[in-house]
């Protein structure tokens, strides 16, 4: 059986090695074969069966490096035709625009990237809420305001309220609340996972989130949008 190719997009920004290692670990638990490649080749990206878009650092730098890499047309082609997973800033890049540096993004999911404005707010224990959010937090399945879980296929087998690892100062605000498929509380509820058609993204880092992160990548590898 020919392995499916999972392309981790290398445009110079992102924790590529950790993402690739986590995907390989997830793939080893599945019967179907997968080949995970970190690539800066537009041809490899176009030919891949699945695509993962990491992102780390400032949005203006990420978008500039993506354009400079020459991978943008191949990434846009992938986003229209195959399962794509955006991680952290890679998820934010799926939206229209970011407040970070007043930066246009990819425009694949309508919405904006907003900065946390939590000055003076405190946690229930009285400690100050710091920005960036850095550490473990719970993710609830479904859009902000949902009374019951609304599990996307990528949440299959993952308990509602599972903990994932976050490092960020900005968050996604989709134009259509239904595109928010995971939510987290940090000074108030915000969207921590996005989905539309064949696109999925998380504000948190699955590759730093132990078993539940591997479960999410495993579901992505099996996902047929």
SELOTI-799891 format. One record per residue (C-alpha): residue in three letters; x, y, z; residue number from 1. Coordinates in Angstrom, 2 decimals. Layout:
+-----+---------+---------+---------+-----+
|  aa |       X |       Y |       Z |   i |
+-----+---------+---------+---------+-----+
| ala |       X |       Y |       Z | NUM |
...
+-----+---------+---------+---------+-----+
END
This chain:
+-----+---------+---------+---------+-----+
|  aa |       X |       Y |       Z |   i |
+-----+---------+---------+---------+-----+
| unk |    0.00 |    0.00 |    0.00 |   1 |
| unk |    1.40 |    3.38 |   -1.02 |   2 |
| unk |    1.81 |    5.67 |    2.01 |   3 |
| unk |   -0.07 |    8.93 |    2.24 |   4 |
| unk |    2.26 |   11.93 |    2.26 |   5 |
| unk |    1.80 |   14.50 |    5.03 |   6 |
| unk |    3.63 |   17.73 |    4.19 |   7 |
| unk |    4.72 |   19.99 |    7.06 |   8 |
| unk |    5.18 |   23.39 |    5.42 |   9 |
| unk |    8.69 |   24.80 |    5.93 |  10 |
| unk |    8.64 |   28.53 |    5.23 |  11 |
| unk |   11.16 |   29.33 |    7.95 |  12 |
| unk |    8.67 |   29.86 |   10.82 |  13 |
| unk |    7.42 |   27.20 |   13.22 |  14 |
| unk |    8.41 |   24.34 |   15.45 |  15 |
| unk |    8.79 |   22.00 |   12.48 |  16 |
| unk |   10.77 |   19.18 |   14.07 |  17 |
| unk |    8.40 |   18.76 |   17.02 |  18 |
| unk |    5.33 |   18.87 |   14.76 |  19 |
| unk |    6.79 |   16.27 |   12.39 |  20 |
| unk |    7.86 |   13.99 |   15.25 |  21 |
| unk |    4.38 |   14.14 |   16.79 |  22 |
| unk |    2.74 |   13.35 |   13.45 |  23 |
| unk |    5.07 |   10.38 |   12.95 |  24 |
| unk |    4.28 |    9.13 |   16.45 |  25 |
| unk |    0.55 |    9.40 |   15.71 |  26 |
| unk |    0.97 |    7.67 |   12.36 |  27 |
| unk |    2.74 |    4.67 |   13.93 |  28 |
| unk |   -0.47 |    3.80 |   15.78 |  29 |
| unk |   -2.50 |    3.52 |   12.57 |  30 |
| unk |   -2.74 |    0.63 |   10.14 |  31 |
| unk |   -2.46 |    2.75 |    6.99 |  32 |
| unk |    1.10 |    3.89 |    6.14 |  33 |
| unk |    2.03 |    7.59 |    6.21 |  34 |
| unk |    5.16 |    9.47 |    5.19 |  35 |
| unk |    5.65 |   12.76 |    7.08 |  36 |
| unk |    7.96 |   15.20 |    5.27 |  37 |
| unk |    9.11 |   18.68 |    6.25 |  38 |
| unk |    9.27 |   20.52 |    2.94 |  39 |
| unk |   10.02 |   23.88 |    1.35 |  40 |
| unk |    9.17 |   22.50 |   -2.09 |  41 |
| unk |    6.05 |   23.76 |   -3.84 |  42 |
| unk |    5.89 |   20.56 |   -5.91 |  43 |
| unk |    5.97 |   18.33 |   -2.83 |  44 |
| unk |    3.29 |   20.49 |   -1.23 |  45 |
| unk |    1.06 |   20.21 |   -4.31 |  46 |
| unk |    1.49 |   16.43 |   -4.47 |  47 |
| unk |    0.99 |   15.76 |   -0.75 |  48 |
| unk |   -2.18 |   14.10 |    0.50 |  49 |
| unk |   -2.39 |   16.18 |    3.69 |  50 |
| unk |   -0.80 |   19.45 |    4.80 |  51 |
| unk |    0.15 |   20.85 |    8.21 |  52 |
| unk |    0.86 |   24.59 |    8.48 |  53 |
| unk |    2.82 |   25.45 |   11.63 |  54 |
| unk |    3.46 |   28.99 |   12.75 |  55 |
| unk |    5.53 |   30.58 |   15.47 |  56 |
| unk |    6.51 |   34.18 |   16.12 |  57 |
| unk |    4.96 |   37.42 |   14.88 |  58 |
| unk |    2.22 |   37.38 |   12.24 |  59 |
| unk |    3.87 |   39.98 |    9.95 |  60 |
| unk |    7.04 |   37.86 |    9.85 |  61 |
| unk |    5.10 |   34.65 |    9.19 |  62 |
| unk |    3.14 |   36.10 |    6.29 |  63 |
| unk |    6.22 |   37.80 |    4.83 |  64 |
| unk |    8.27 |   34.59 |    5.00 |  65 |
| unk |    5.43 |   32.55 |    3.48 |  66 |
| unk |    5.24 |   34.93 |    0.51 |  67 |
| unk |    9.03 |   35.12 |    0.21 |  68 |
| unk |    9.30 |   31.32 |    0.20 |  69 |
| unk |    7.30 |   31.01 |   -3.01 |  70 |
| unk |    5.04 |   28.42 |   -1.32 |  71 |
| unk |    1.92 |   30.59 |   -1.16 |  72 |
| unk |    0.32 |   29.43 |   -4.47 |  73 |
| unk |    0.93 |   25.77 |   -3.57 |  74 |
| unk |   -0.51 |   26.32 |   -0.09 |  75 |
| unk |   -3.61 |   27.99 |   -1.55 |  76 |
| unk |   -4.02 |   25.03 |   -3.90 |  77 |
| unk |   -3.71 |   22.62 |   -0.98 |  78 |
| unk |   -6.25 |   24.57 |    1.07 |  79 |
| unk |   -8.79 |   24.15 |   -1.72 |  80 |
| unk |   -8.26 |   20.43 |   -2.29 |  81 |
| unk |   -6.95 |   18.48 |    0.70 |  82 |
| unk |   -7.08 |   18.25 |    4.51 |  83 |
| unk |   -5.07 |   21.06 |    6.07 |  84 |
| unk |   -4.22 |   21.58 |    9.75 |  85 |
| unk |   -3.01 |   24.99 |   10.98 |  86 |
| unk |   -1.12 |   25.14 |   14.29 |  87 |
| unk |   -0.90 |   28.25 |   16.51 |  88 |
| unk |   -0.04 |   31.19 |   14.22 |  89 |
| unk |   -0.65 |   28.74 |   11.36 |  90 |
| unk |   -4.28 |   28.62 |   12.51 |  91 |
| unk |   -4.48 |   32.42 |   12.78 |  92 |
| unk |   -3.12 |   32.71 |    9.23 |  93 |
| unk |   -6.27 |   30.98 |    7.94 |  94 |
| unk |   -8.34 |   34.08 |    8.79 |  95 |
| unk |   -8.67 |   37.37 |    6.88 |  96 |
| unk |   -6.64 |   39.79 |    8.96 |  97 |
| unk |   -4.58 |   40.10 |   12.15 |  98 |
| unk |   -4.30 |   43.04 |   14.53 |  99 |
| unk |   -0.68 |   42.01 |   15.01 | 100 |
| unk |    1.10 |   44.45 |   12.73 | 101 |
| unk |   -2.15 |   45.19 |   10.84 | 102 |
| unk |   -1.42 |   42.16 |    8.67 | 103 |
| unk |   -3.57 |   40.65 |    5.88 | 104 |
| unk |   -3.75 |   36.87 |    6.23 | 105 |
| unk |   -4.77 |   34.03 |    3.90 | 106 |
| unk |   -8.52 |   34.70 |    3.89 | 107 |
| unk |   -9.52 |   31.02 |    3.95 | 108 |
| unk |  -11.92 |   31.38 |    6.91 | 109 |
| unk |  -13.70 |   34.76 |    7.33 | 110 |
| unk |  -12.68 |   36.50 |   10.52 | 111 |
| unk |  -10.10 |   38.49 |   12.44 | 112 |
| unk |   -7.19 |   37.84 |   14.80 | 113 |
| unk |   -7.52 |   39.95 |   17.95 | 114 |
| unk |   -5.10 |   40.80 |   20.75 | 115 |
| unk |   -5.96 |   39.81 |   24.30 | 116 |
| unk |   -6.92 |   42.96 |   26.23 | 117 |
| unk |   -6.86 |   41.75 |   29.81 | 118 |
| unk |   -5.18 |   44.59 |   31.69 | 119 |
| unk |   -6.28 |   44.61 |   35.32 | 120 |
| unk |   -8.20 |   41.33 |   35.09 | 121 |
| unk |   -7.56 |   38.62 |   37.65 | 122 |
| unk |   -8.01 |   34.88 |   37.94 | 123 |
| unk |  -10.51 |   33.56 |   40.52 | 124 |
| unk |   -7.60 |   33.07 |   42.94 | 125 |
| unk |   -6.79 |   36.79 |   42.73 | 126 |
| unk |   -3.63 |   36.45 |   40.63 | 127 |
| unk |   -3.17 |   38.74 |   37.64 | 128 |
| unk |   -4.06 |   37.38 |   34.20 | 129 |
| unk |   -0.89 |   37.61 |   32.15 | 130 |
| unk |   -0.47 |   38.05 |   28.41 | 131 |
| unk |    0.76 |   35.96 |   26.68 | 132 |
| unk |   -1.19 |   33.00 |   27.93 | 133 |
| unk |    1.49 |   30.38 |   28.48 | 134 |
| unk |    0.74 |   26.90 |   29.77 | 135 |
| unk |   -1.99 |   24.28 |   29.96 | 136 |
| unk |   -5.68 |   25.10 |   29.62 | 137 |
| unk |   -8.89 |   23.24 |   28.88 | 138 |
| unk |  -10.54 |   23.05 |   25.47 | 139 |
| unk |  -14.29 |   22.59 |   25.23 | 140 |
| unk |  -15.68 |   21.16 |   22.01 | 141 |
| unk |  -17.96 |   23.49 |   20.07 | 142 |
| unk |  -18.41 |   27.22 |   19.45 | 143 |
| unk |  -18.28 |   29.92 |   22.09 | 144 |
| unk |  -21.61 |   30.01 |   23.92 | 145 |
| unk |  -22.53 |   26.40 |   23.16 | 146 |
| unk |  -24.39 |   24.70 |   26.01 | 147 |
| unk |  -23.50 |   21.19 |   24.85 | 148 |
| unk |  -20.48 |   19.70 |   23.04 | 149 |
| unk |  -20.60 |   19.89 |   19.24 | 150 |
| unk |  -17.84 |   17.45 |   18.34 | 151 |
| unk |  -16.02 |   17.95 |   15.07 | 152 |
| unk |  -14.68 |   14.64 |   13.63 | 153 |
| unk |  -11.19 |   15.57 |   14.81 | 154 |
| unk |  -12.41 |   15.43 |   18.43 | 155 |
| unk |  -13.34 |   11.74 |   18.03 | 156 |
| unk |  -12.47 |    9.83 |   21.21 | 157 |
| unk |  -11.07 |   12.95 |   22.95 | 158 |
| unk |  -12.86 |   13.88 |   26.21 | 159 |
| unk |  -14.54 |   17.28 |   26.27 | 160 |
| unk |  -12.52 |   19.66 |   28.44 | 161 |
| unk |   -9.17 |   18.02 |   27.73 | 162 |
| unk |   -6.04 |   20.06 |   28.48 | 163 |
| unk |   -3.73 |   21.42 |   25.77 | 164 |
| unk |   -0.64 |   23.61 |   25.78 | 165 |
| unk |   -0.92 |   27.29 |   24.75 | 166 |
| unk |    1.56 |   30.11 |   24.07 | 167 |
| unk |   -0.11 |   33.18 |   22.53 | 168 |
| unk |   -1.09 |   36.83 |   22.89 | 169 |
| unk |   -3.63 |   36.88 |   20.03 | 170 |
| unk |   -6.75 |   34.80 |   19.37 | 171 |
| unk |   -9.12 |   34.00 |   16.51 | 172 |
| unk |  -12.50 |   35.66 |   16.09 | 173 |
| unk |  -14.29 |   33.98 |   13.15 | 174 |
| unk |  -17.06 |   35.91 |   11.44 | 175 |
| unk |  -19.32 |   32.86 |   11.65 | 176 |
| unk |  -19.41 |   31.50 |   15.21 | 177 |
| unk |  -20.08 |   28.02 |   13.80 | 178 |
| unk |  -16.50 |   27.96 |   12.49 | 179 |
| unk |  -15.34 |   27.88 |   16.10 | 180 |
| unk |  -15.15 |   24.20 |   17.02 | 181 |
| unk |  -13.17 |   24.54 |   20.25 | 182 |
| unk |  -13.28 |   27.14 |   23.01 | 183 |
| unk |  -11.15 |   28.00 |   26.00 | 184 |
| unk |  -11.48 |   30.46 |   28.88 | 185 |
| unk |   -8.73 |   32.99 |   29.56 | 186 |
| unk |  -10.19 |   36.18 |   30.97 | 187 |
| unk |  -13.33 |   35.14 |   29.10 | 188 |
| unk |  -14.15 |   32.58 |   26.40 | 189 |
| unk |  -12.26 |   32.61 |   23.10 | 190 |
| unk |  -12.07 |   30.34 |   20.05 | 191 |
| unk |   -9.20 |   27.87 |   20.43 | 192 |
| unk |  -10.00 |   25.62 |   17.42 | 193 |
| unk |  -11.35 |   26.55 |   13.98 | 194 |
| unk |  -12.79 |   24.46 |   11.16 | 195 |
| unk |  -14.33 |   24.99 |    7.77 | 196 |
| unk |  -14.78 |   22.24 |    5.18 | 197 |
| unk |  -11.34 |   20.60 |    4.75 | 198 |
| unk |   -9.58 |   23.12 |    7.03 | 199 |
| unk |   -8.89 |   22.69 |   10.74 | 200 |
| unk |   -6.70 |   24.69 |   13.08 | 201 |
| unk |   -5.82 |   24.98 |   16.75 | 202 |
| unk |   -4.48 |   27.90 |   18.75 | 203 |
| unk |   -2.78 |   25.42 |   21.08 | 204 |
| unk |    0.14 |   23.15 |   20.21 | 205 |
| unk |   -0.89 |   19.48 |   19.78 | 206 |
| unk |    2.77 |   18.52 |   19.50 | 207 |
| unk |    3.35 |   19.83 |   23.06 | 208 |
| unk |    0.10 |   18.39 |   24.47 | 209 |
| unk |    0.98 |   14.76 |   25.28 | 210 |
| unk |   -1.58 |   12.02 |   24.58 | 211 |
| unk |   -4.52 |   14.28 |   23.70 | 212 |
| unk |   -2.37 |   16.14 |   21.18 | 213 |
| unk |   -1.33 |   12.88 |   19.53 | 214 |
| unk |   -4.99 |   11.81 |   19.47 | 215 |
| unk |   -5.87 |   14.99 |   17.59 | 216 |
| unk |   -3.12 |   14.41 |   15.01 | 217 |
| unk |   -4.20 |   10.77 |   14.71 | 218 |
| unk |   -7.75 |   11.89 |   13.92 | 219 |
| unk |   -6.39 |   14.36 |   11.35 | 220 |
| unk |   -4.52 |   11.58 |    9.58 | 221 |
| unk |   -7.74 |    9.54 |    9.34 | 222 |
| unk |   -9.99 |   12.50 |    8.50 | 223 |
| unk |  -11.94 |   12.41 |    5.25 | 224 |
| unk |  -13.61 |   15.86 |    5.01 | 225 |
+-----+---------+---------+---------+-----+
END
